[in-house]
Amino acid sequence: MSIDPNASLALELLEVSKQFGAVKANQDINLSVVSGSVHGIIGENGAGKSTLMSIIYGLYQPDKGQIRVNGQAIQLRNPQQAISLGIGMVHQHFMLVETFTALENIILGAEGGALLKTTTATARQQLEQIIARHGLAVPLDIPVAELSVGVQQRIEILKALYRNARILILDEPTGVLTPQEADELFVILRQLTAQGVTVLLITHKLREIMAITDQVSVMRQGRMVAHRKTAETTIAELAELMVGRKVRHTVEYSEVALGTERLRVKDLVVRDASGVERVKKVNFHLNAGEIVGVAGVSGNGQSELLQVLAGIISPTAGEIHYSQHMITPKTPIDAAEVRRWGVAHVPEDRHRMGLVLPFQAYESQILGYQSEPKYNKGLSQNYTAMLNTYAEQAEKFDIRPRSPYLKSASFSGGNQQKIVISREINAEPEVLLVGQPTRGVDIGAIEFIHQQLMELRARGKAILLVSVELDEIISLSDRIIVMCDGMITGEVAREEVNETLLGMLMANATGEQHG
Amino acid sequence: MKASTAERWLSLFILPSLNLLTAFFFTALILLITNVNPIEAAHYMIQGAFGSQEGWGYTLYYTTNFIFTGLAVAIAFHAGLFNIGGEGQAYIGGLGVTLVALGLSPYLPALIVIPLSIIAGALFGAAWAAIPGYLQAYRDSHIVITTIMFNFIAASLMVYLLVNVFAVPGEMTPASRSFPDDIKLWQWHEFMGFFGVDFDSSPLNISLLLALLCCYGVWFLLWKTRWGYEIRTVGANPDAAIYAGINPRKIWVLAMLLGGALAGLVSVNELLGVQHRLVLGFNAGYGFAGIAVALMGRNHPIGIILAALLFGALYQGGAELAFEMPNVTRDMVIVIQGLIILFSGAMEFMYQPLVRRLLWRWVRAGA
């Protein structure tokens, strides 16, 4: 343990364990967090980070072990108690009422008396003080829905500070931010720690750990496997600790001859159900044997683009050409038809679209291909064929556990994603549309999924890759399209890529607009 | 015992039994309040439902209706819809049965009229369910609201038709004229007699076999065919369905059509099997009880058969109870039904945390 014995500890966990059924989510966790520091906690998905944070925030009670806040042993029964002890949490998905202003959101649950007026007056005063002290620029009187994601996150932080949080837990805070917004967040965190606030940062992004934390603790399979001073460790060491073995962090890139054009998008416009233009006059093309990456902060039209290309929603204007087939605003919505054209789709959100969670694995494995003759025998489905397909794919993609009868919901994120990706690759598509292929997937599986995509490219298939992970886009793509506010703000070839340029384009800060 | 097996037992057996016992416990309390000995009452009920061939006959006759309406709720449920309209669908199904039975019998032999009449019952029920289904799928009208409204519309429509169209001139009863003598289903005692087995006379008829056949059909459709796969996909995750190229709107209408057809078959049991004419309110309560049957039966045909049997026994046993004990009215059956729905439906998971904890302790101790 590399912590100065004289430092005062804001938070201490001693031998904390938590079990859900047969799953040991946390085992004998020890953790010491120094007051006024930024302490990072990293680990793969399913390593037990969320459980641990829920214990610290009072959502779960540990089966055994002790929690100490500022040296005092405490028993946390609920989040209210955690809040009263000065523990605040900023969730990955914001807990804000979109139609309320920042002020209204912040006093929510702490309204005081029956009349709002008095509370708002005193709250406004206090908030202005906090804002001034910590340099958190937040407009108090604008509905949250009209504010950017970065500002919404600041409201969440403000909400915690308003409740006198001295220990702030941030769960994957940069997932929704541009690199520039993330930098702003880090500045804020530094200011907070300067004022004596302790920050607990949960992330799976090693680069952030290196950039902002003072100490870092690594979790693996429910255990705390290492504590390091950030200054004394390296990305490679942390990655190895997380996975438990050496990680090759780069994908081997090889030249592939460019084939014929597989997809051309002309002046594509997509409006959502409420009439908002999500995709604005987008033009691009995709050839066989290349991966085109679509970069952008989440929510800038990439999801709609992917869905319209997959035949899930209708375009409002423009044309989509897949070789000799075409989608126009008049084409009826039919994802099955688009599949028949040789287009496969790995959706961004596997829980919402890619899988049917209550279905057994082999049933999810044919989702979208259920009408294929090979899976049907007369009136009945062909169970032998379905089970065989699952067995083959499970073997090839190392889906664990192998059991075809396990419910899709019971697989880990990485294995669920392998079910989806193996299914779509197995269809031997000419064009593969991929959204967030490695979201919530552990490092080992990320490596594997990237290899599969590169292999598909080497076989001369065309791949459109939508991802919010810049590293992923950069390492896999031949060309990168950047989207901001529904428009394509730039196209960058592999040779010209750097993160600053992409960040500028993602924020549309270059001032240029490409059609 | 393995953990997954333990969970299965918990959800399929332990919890439903506990819920049922709780419902019975509260029934007993209510009986005590009304000055009735619950043990004695239970004795009369069980005796009434299962104590004689006649009792069994009535119990299974009610069970038949509950199977149909339970399946009607279940199949829609698998598509993610809550079909509250079994009541009206059964009623309108009766219209179909009657129209064919009365209208075609002068021209065709009974052997053809009877199957046509059964089909008409299903088709009319399906048609009545299709309208709310369509409104849900294409007009965003909530299925719960529309199916309830359609129950009332069906009731009014049938009153109008019975009084103004079907009623036999000169008679005061709101009922159609009787079907010709040969337009009826085999009674159970006739059916068993055919095999040389004696069975006491009761309303039970071979519709029971039709109901069991429908159970198999629903099971086969839902879990063995790709249409069932698509229905279940839509029910579990409509977004995934669209992703997979399945049109949820079509599936919703299809599921409602099938549900309506199944509910419509209640009229086969009631009209072709027992009444042999169209009567006012022959559907009373079966549609609504079907919701409870489906809930208790976990929307699975086997569960539905068991739950329908329970409800059939309650109906029959309750009638006997009301007959034997002056303090108890038939309404008590509805109270018991209500308690069962309350504990097996609304408070289904009340015991889950406790039982799961105990079960885990036991599983771990055994491991």
Chai-1 contact restraints between the chains, C-beta under 6 A:
chainA,res_idxA,chainB,res_idxB,connection_type,confidence,min_distance_angstrom,max_distance_angstrom,comment,restraint_id
A,A22,B,A3,contact,1.0,0.0,6.0,A-B,restraint_1
A,I312,B,I242,contact,1.0,0.0,6.0,A-B,restraint_2
A,I312,B,Y243,contact,1.0,0.0,6.0,A-B,restraint_3
A,D334,B,G245,contact,1.0,0.0,6.0,A-B,restraint_4
A,A335,B,Y243,contact,1.0,0.0,6.0,A-B,restraint_5
A,A335,B,G245,contact,1.0,0.0,6.0,A-B,restraint_6
A,A336,B,G245,contact,1.0,0.0,6.0,A-B,restraint_7
A,P347,B,Y243,contact,1.0,0.0,6.0,A-B,restraint_8
A,R352,B,D239,contact,1.0,0.0,6.0,A-B,restraint_9
A,M353,B,D239,contact,1.0,0.0,6.0,A-B,restraint_10
A,M353,B,A240,contact,1.0,0.0,6.0,A-B,restraint_11
A,M353,B,Y243,contact,1.0,0.0,6.0,A-B,restraint_12
A,V356,B,T233,contact,1.0,0.0,6.0,A-B,restraint_13
A,V356,B,A236,contact,1.0,0.0,6.0,A-B,restraint_14
A,V356,B,N237,contact,1.0,0.0,6.0,A-B,restraint_15
A,V356,B,A240,contact,1.0,0.0,6.0,A-B,restraint_16
A,P358,B,A236,contact,1.0,0.0,6.0,A-B,restraint_17
A,L367,B,A244,contact,1.0,0.0,6.0,A-B,restraint_18
A,G368,B,A244,contact,1.0,0.0,6.0,A-B,restraint_19
A,Q370,B,R226,contact,1.0,0.0,6.0,A-B,restraint_20
A,Q370,B,Y229,contact,1.0,0.0,6.0,A-B,restraint_21
A,N376,B,R226,contact,1.0,0.0,6.0,A-B,restraint_22
A,L379,B,T225,contact,1.0,0.0,6.0,A-B,restraint_23
A,S380,B,K224,contact,1.0,0.0,6.0,A-B,restraint_24
A,S380,B,T225,contact,1.0,0.0,6.0,A-B,restraint_25
A,Q381,B,R226,contact,1.0,0.0,6.0,A-B,restraint_26
